[in-house]
Amino acid sequence: MFAVHLALALALFISIHVGGGAQAEFAWFWFMWLDYPISNFAWKFLATTPPVVALMDWGYTWGSGPNFRALFIHGLIGGAQWFLVGALVGSFFWPRTGYIATWRQREV
């Protein structure tokens, strides 16, 4: 799930970076909705930290700093949330060692 989420975020980043437009960064609002609990926390507390601000300043040297910051927050931080969701769902439904498989073995 992390890889799919990161690939979608990277595709959006490239689309915004290449296509440009005055308000193109508003396309990241879809990821705000998709990454709901962690995205609000990341934008409120993480986006203003010195390392992320330095990353955004570095992004200005070759393109769009806010777009690069959104890729970092949604691609990596939001992707970490989806990695956790995927790990929990995978451990629940894994065919031989997941919770459902061990529950069925206990019944037999």
C-alpha positions in Angstrom: 0.0 0.0 0.0 2.9 2.3 0.7 4.4 1.7 -2.8 1.0 2.5 -4.5 0.5 5.6 -2.4 4.0 6.8 -3.1 3.6 6.2 -6.8 0.4 8.2 -6.9 2.0 11.0 -5.0 5.0 11.0 -7.3 2.8 11.0 -10.4 0.9 14.0 -9.0 4.2 15.8 -8.2 5.5 15.2 -11.7 2.2 16.3 -13.2 2.2 19.6 -11.2 5.9 20.2 -11.8 5.7 19.7 -15.5 2.3 21.1 -16.2 2.6 24.0 -13.8 -0.3 26.4 -13.4 -1.1 29.1 -10.9 -3.1 27.0 -8.5 -1.8 23.5 -9.4 -0.8 22.7 -5.8 -4.5 22.6 -4.8 -4.5 19.1 -6.4 -2.8 17.9 -3.2 -6.1 18.4 -1.3 -7.1 14.9 -2.6 -4.3 13.5 -0.6 -5.3 15.6 2.4 -8.6 13.7 2.3 -7.0 10.3 1.6 -4.4 10.7 4.4 -6.9 12.3 6.8 -5.6 11.8 10.3 -1.9 12.0 9.7 -2.0 14.7 7.1 -3.6 17.2 9.4 -1.0 16.4 12.1 1.9 16.6 9.6 0.8 19.9 8.1 0.2 21.5 11.5 3.3 20.3 13.3 5.8 18.9 10.9 5.6 21.3 7.9 7.0 24.3 9.9 10.0 22.5 11.4 13.4 23.7 10.2 14.3 20.5 8.3 11.1 20.6 6.2 11.5 24.3 5.7 15.0 23.7 4.5 13.7 21.0 2.2 11.2 23.4 0.7 13.9 26.1 0.3 16.0 23.6 -1.6 13.0 22.7 -3.7 12.8 26.3 -4.8 16.2 26.0 -6.5 14.9 23.6 -9.2 11.2 24.1 -9.3 8.4 24.4 -6.8 9.2 24.3 -3.1 5.6 23.9 -1.8 5.0 21.1 -4.3 8.2 19.3 -3.1 7.1 19.8 0.5 3.7 18.3 -0.3 5.4 15.3 -1.9 7.4 14.8 1.2 4.5 15.1 3.6 1.9 13.1 1.6 4.3 10.7 -0.2 6.4 9.7 2.8 4.4 10.6 5.9 1.0 9.7 4.5 2.6 6.6 2.9 3.8 5.5 6.3 0.3 5.6 7.5 -0.8 3.4 4.6 2.1 1.1 5.3 0.8 0.6 8.8 -2.7 0.0 7.6 -1.4 -2.5 5.0 0.6 -4.3 7.6 -2.3 -4.6 10.0 -4.7 -5.8 7.2 -2.1 -8.2 5.9 -1.4 -9.7 9.2 -5.1 -10.2 9.7 -5.7 -11.9 6.3 -2.4 -13.6 5.7 -3.2 -17.2 4.4 -1.2 -19.4 6.8 -0.1 -17.3 9.7 -2.7 -14.5 9.9 -5.3 -14.1 12.6 -8.1 -15.7 10.5 -6.0 -18.7 9.5 -4.9 -19.4 13.1 -8.5 -18.9 14.3 -9.7 -21.5 11.8 -7.0 -23.9 12.8 -8.0 -23.6 16.5 -11.6 -24.6 15.6 -10.5 -27.9 13.9 
